[in-house]
Amino acid sequence: MTDREKFLQQARQYIYVTGNYVCNTRLHLGMVVDWCAYSISAIMDDCGFIGKYQGGIYGFASDAAREDNGKLGEWFRKGEKAPQPGDYIMFRYSDFTNVLDKYSASHVGIVESVDGNVITTLEGNVDGYSYAWAATSSFKRKTRYLSNPDVYAFYRPYWQDETKSTSTGSKASDIDIIYQVHTVDGSWLPEVTNLDDFAGLEGKAIDGISMHVSKGHIRYRVKCVGDRNYLPWVRDLDDYAGIYGKPIERVQMHFYGLDGYIVEYRVSPVSSDYLPFLRGYNVINDDGYAGIKGLSIDRLQAVIIKK
């Protein structure tokens, strides 16, 4: 897992935490203030990245860009570069008047994924009550649009290990998983074995998945963008998972038939970075999936490992 992936994975763990947790429990500030930047600082600190990708525990939307620009990261206005997962996204709202310098902003969040004009973000200090905003707001996943005039600028830490990993670091096994995907434009791509490659084409949404294993059994199912429910489980090569013409947003897999093994897998939203590897899924309530709600996927990797 790269440092950027680690940062995003930790940020997802903050979903639904409150300003009281970030400001008091986590950072011991003794008060709850507008805490969007403090949430990013807490996540950076959790990862051990203060001093590496951010100079300090900052509390204002513009601080990291102002203090660290050119040293630990790069600030750029909207339109100068395409945003990427892991970037800080900065907003200037229509009532913003505190223009100290070009870095000043009303609000800051984290870019989780980018799909054309649609940006999925992870943000603290959102959706609170007007009379007590900071105390009643929480950390949430939001959908933003790059074309929105409130989107002002971005800040990108100088991530030091940007080679995309193709290994989970888990124990290898003697069981092969062979899989292939179908793209929305109407073609099945070649089969891939384990992590030798990935199934898919960057930028091409997937609408079908087929797979089998050399020992035991694999079952898998998908949820298409815009659908309320998952499609039925598919076992091995009995069928394929998906519907032609409907992009897939989520995948679940379950290896069974042999004790001591489990499937690990990951996907990437279209034209974005891989999400973290997921191990199996929650068999109690069907939680646990690879993907992000509302975003089609374009690549898939899977491997059978020893528990």
BELTA-V811527 format. One record per residue. N is the residue number from 1. SS is DSSP state (H for helix, E for strand, L for the rest). D_FIRST is the distance of its C-alpha to the first C-alpha in Angstrom with 1 decimal. Layout:
n:N ss:SS d_first:D_FIRST
n:N ss:SS d_first:D_FIRST
//
This chain:
n:1 ss:L d_first:0.0
n:2 ss:L d_first:3.8
n:3 ss:H d_first:6.7
n:4 ss:H d_first:8.1
n:5 ss:H d_first:6.0
n:6 ss:H d_first:6.4
n:7 ss:H d_first:9.9
n:8 ss:H d_first:10.7
n:9 ss:H d_first:9.8
n:10 ss:H d_first:12.1
n:11 ss:H d_first:14.5
n:12 ss:H d_first:15.0
n:13 ss:L d_first:16.1
n:14 ss:L d_first:18.9
n:15 ss:L d_first:20.6
n:16 ss:L d_first:24.2
n:17 ss:L d_first:24.3
n:18 ss:E d_first:27.4
n:19 ss:H d_first:28.6
n:20 ss:H d_first:30.2
n:21 ss:H d_first:27.0
n:22 ss:H d_first:25.2
n:23 ss:H d_first:28.4
n:24 ss:H d_first:30.0
n:25 ss:H d_first:27.9
n:26 ss:H d_first:24.7
n:27 ss:L d_first:26.2
n:28 ss:L d_first:29.8
n:29 ss:L d_first:31.6
n:30 ss:L d_first:34.6
n:31 ss:L d_first:34.9
n:32 ss:L d_first:33.1
n:33 ss:L d_first:33.0
n:34 ss:L d_first:31.5
n:35 ss:L d_first:27.9
n:36 ss:H d_first:25.6
n:37 ss:H d_first:24.5
n:38 ss:H d_first:24.5
n:39 ss:H d_first:21.9
n:40 ss:H d_first:19.4
n:41 ss:H d_first:20.4
n:42 ss:H d_first:19.9
n:43 ss:H d_first:16.3
n:44 ss:H d_first:15.6
n:45 ss:H d_first:17.5
n:46 ss:H d_first:15.7
n:47 ss:L d_first:12.4
n:48 ss:L d_first:14.6
n:49 ss:L d_first:14.6
n:50 ss:E d_first:18.4
n:51 ss:L d_first:19.9
n:52 ss:L d_first:16.8
n:53 ss:L d_first:16.4
n:54 ss:E d_first:19.4
n:55 ss:L d_first:22.6
n:56 ss:L d_first:23.7
n:57 ss:L d_first:24.1
n:58 ss:L d_first:25.7
n:59 ss:L d_first:27.9
n:60 ss:L d_first:29.0
n:61 ss:L d_first:27.3
n:62 ss:L d_first:28.2
n:63 ss:H d_first:27.5
n:64 ss:H d_first:24.0
n:65 ss:H d_first:25.2
n:66 ss:H d_first:28.5
n:67 ss:H d_first:27.5
n:68 ss:H d_first:24.3
n:69 ss:E d_first:25.0
n:70 ss:L d_first:25.0
n:71 ss:L d_first:23.7
n:72 ss:L d_first:20.2
n:73 ss:E d_first:20.1
n:74 ss:E d_first:22.3
n:75 ss:E d_first:24.7
n:76 ss:E d_first:26.2
n:77 ss:E d_first:28.6
n:78 ss:E d_first:28.2
n:79 ss:L d_first:29.2
n:80 ss:L d_first:28.2
n:81 ss:E d_first:24.7
n:82 ss:L d_first:22.8
n:83 ss:L d_first:20.5
n:84 ss:L d_first:16.8
n:85 ss:L d_first:14.2
n:86 ss:L d_first:13.5
n:87 ss:L d_first:17.1
n:88 ss:E d_first:19.7
n:89 ss:E d_first:22.6
n:90 ss:E d_first:26.1
n:91 ss:E d_first:29.3
n:92 ss:L d_first:33.0
n:93 ss:L d_first:35.2
n:94 ss:L d_first:38.8
n:95 ss:L d_first:40.2
n:96 ss:L d_first:38.1
n:97 ss:L d_first:40.6
n:98 ss:L d_first:38.9
n:99 ss:L d_first:38.1
n:100 ss:L d_first:37.7
n:101 ss:L d_first:35.9
n:102 ss:L d_first:33.8
n:103 ss:L d_first:30.7
n:104 ss:L d_first:32.4
n:105 ss:L d_first:31.1
n:106 ss:L d_first:32.0
n:107 ss:E d_first:28.6
n:108 ss:E d_first:24.9
n:109 ss:E d_first:21.9
n:110 ss:E d_first:18.3
n:111 ss:E d_first:17.8
n:112 ss:E d_first:15.6
n:113 ss:E d_first:16.7
n:114 ss:E d_first:19.6
n:115 ss:E d_first:22.1
n:116 ss:L d_first:25.0
n:117 ss:L d_first:27.0
n:118 ss:E d_first:25.1
n:119 ss:E d_first:22.4
n:120 ss:E d_first:20.7
n:121 ss:E d_first:20.2
n:122 ss:E d_first:19.4
n:123 ss:E d_first:22.4
n:124 ss:E d_first:24.2
n:125 ss:E d_first:28.1
n:126 ss:E d_first:28.9
n:127 ss:L d_first:31.5
n:128 ss:L d_first:33.7
n:129 ss:L d_first:37.5
n:130 ss:H d_first:39.4
n:131 ss:H d_first:41.5
n:132 ss:H d_first:38.5
n:133 ss:H d_first:35.5
n:134 ss:H d_first:33.2
n:135 ss:H d_first:34.1
n:136 ss:H d_first:33.8
n:137 ss:L d_first:30.8
n:138 ss:E d_first:27.3
n:139 ss:E d_first:23.6
n:140 ss:E d_first:23.2
n:141 ss:E d_first:21.7
n:142 ss:E d_first:24.2
n:143 ss:E d_first:25.2
n:144 ss:E d_first:26.4
n:145 ss:E d_first:28.1
n:146 ss:L d_first:27.6
n:147 ss:L d_first:31.4
n:148 ss:L d_first:32.2
n:149 ss:L d_first:34.2
n:150 ss:L d_first:32.5
n:151 ss:E d_first:29.2
n:152 ss:E d_first:29.9
n:153 ss:E d_first:27.0
n:154 ss:E d_first:23.3
n:155 ss:E d_first:21.4
n:156 ss:E d_first:18.3
n:157 ss:E d_first:16.5
n:158 ss:L d_first:16.0
n:159 ss:L d_first:12.3
n:160 ss:L d_first:12.1
n:161 ss:L d_first:9.2
n:162 ss:L d_first:9.6
n:163 ss:L d_first:9.3
n:164 ss:L d_first:7.7
n:165 ss:L d_first:6.0
n:166 ss:L d_first:8.8
n:167 ss:L d_first:8.2
n:168 ss:L d_first:7.5
n:169 ss:L d_first:8.7
n:170 ss:L d_first:11.8
n:171 ss:L d_first:15.3
n:172 ss:L d_first:16.6
n:173 ss:L d_first:19.9
n:174 ss:L d_first:23.0
n:175 ss:L d_first:22.9
n:176 ss:L d_first:22.1
n:177 ss:E d_first:21.2
n:178 ss:E d_first:22.8
n:179 ss:E d_first:22.3
n:180 ss:E d_first:23.5
n:181 ss:E d_first:23.8
n:182 ss:E d_first:26.8
n:183 ss:E d_first:26.6
n:184 ss:L d_first:28.9
n:185 ss:L d_first:31.0
n:186 ss:L d_first:32.2
n:187 ss:L d_first:30.7
n:188 ss:E d_first:28.8
n:189 ss:L d_first:26.2
n:190 ss:L d_first:25.9
n:191 ss:L d_first:24.4
n:192 ss:E d_first:21.0
n:193 ss:E d_first:20.4
n:194 ss:L d_first:17.2
n:195 ss:L d_first:14.3
n:196 ss:L d_first:16.8
n:197 ss:L d_first:16.4
n:198 ss:L d_first:16.0
n:199 ss:E d_first:19.0
n:200 ss:E d_first:20.3
n:201 ss:L d_first:21.1
n:202 ss:L d_first:19.4
n:203 ss:L d_first:21.8
n:204 ss:L d_first:23.7
n:205 ss:L d_first:23.7
n:206 ss:E d_first:23.7
n:207 ss:E d_first:26.7
n:208 ss:E d_first:26.7
n:209 ss:E d_first:24.5
n:210 ss:E d_first:26.0
n:211 ss:E d_first:24.7
n:212 ss:E d_first:26.0
n:213 ss:E d_first:25.1
n:214 ss:L d_first:27.0
n:215 ss:L d_first:27.8
n:216 ss:L d_first:28.1
n:217 ss:E d_first:27.6
n:218 ss:E d_first:25.0
n:219 ss:E d_first:25.9
n:220 ss:E d_first:24.2
n:221 ss:E d_first:25.3
n:222 ss:E d_first:24.5
n:223 ss:E d_first:25.6
n:224 ss:E d_first:26.9
n:225 ss:L d_first:26.9
n:226 ss:L d_first:29.9
n:227 ss:L d_first:30.7
n:228 ss:L d_first:31.3
n:229 ss:L d_first:30.5
n:230 ss:L d_first:28.4
n:231 ss:L d_first:30.1
n:232 ss:L d_first:31.3
n:233 ss:L d_first:29.2
n:234 ss:E d_first:29.5
n:235 ss:E d_first:29.6
n:236 ss:L d_first:28.7
n:237 ss:L d_first:30.8
n:238 ss:L d_first:33.4
n:239 ss:L d_first:32.4
n:240 ss:L d_first:29.5
n:241 ss:E d_first:27.7
n:242 ss:E d_first:28.5
n:243 ss:E d_first:31.5
n:244 ss:L d_first:32.2
n:245 ss:L d_first:32.1
n:246 ss:E d_first:30.1
n:247 ss:L d_first:26.4
n:248 ss:E d_first:23.9
n:249 ss:E d_first:21.8
n:250 ss:E d_first:20.5
n:251 ss:E d_first:20.0
n:252 ss:E d_first:20.5
n:253 ss:E d_first:20.7
n:254 ss:E d_first:22.4
n:255 ss:E d_first:23.0
n:256 ss:E d_first:26.3
n:257 ss:L d_first:29.2
n:258 ss:L d_first:27.7
n:259 ss:L d_first:26.8
n:260 ss:L d_first:23.8
n:261 ss:E d_first:21.3
n:262 ss:E d_first:19.1
n:263 ss:E d_first:17.3
n:264 ss:E d_first:13.6
n:265 ss:E d_first:13.2
n:266 ss:E d_first:11.7
n:267 ss:E d_first:13.6
n:268 ss:E d_first:13.8
n:269 ss:E d_first:16.8
n:270 ss:L d_first:19.2
n:271 ss:L d_first:18.4
n:272 ss:L d_first:15.2
n:273 ss:L d_first:11.4
n:274 ss:E d_first:9.8
n:275 ss:L d_first:9.7
n:276 ss:L d_first:7.5
n:277 ss:L d_first:8.8
n:278 ss:E d_first:12.3
n:279 ss:E d_first:14.4
n:280 ss:L d_first:18.0
n:281 ss:L d_first:19.7
n:282 ss:L d_first:22.2
n:283 ss:L d_first:25.5
n:284 ss:L d_first:27.5
n:285 ss:L d_first:27.4
n:286 ss:L d_first:25.2
n:287 ss:L d_first:22.5
n:288 ss:L d_first:18.9
n:289 ss:L d_first:18.0
n:290 ss:E d_first:15.5
n:291 ss:E d_first:16.7
n:292 ss:E d_first:18.4
n:293 ss:L d_first:22.1
n:294 ss:L d_first:24.2
n:295 ss:E d_first:21.6
n:296 ss:L d_first:22.0
n:297 ss:E d_first:19.2
n:298 ss:E d_first:19.2
n:299 ss:E d_first:16.6
n:300 ss:E d_first:15.8
n:301 ss:E d_first:13.9
n:302 ss:E d_first:15.0
n:303 ss:E d_first:15.4
n:304 ss:E d_first:17.8
n:305 ss:E d_first:16.7
n:306 ss:E d_first:18.8
n:307 ss:L d_first:18.8
//
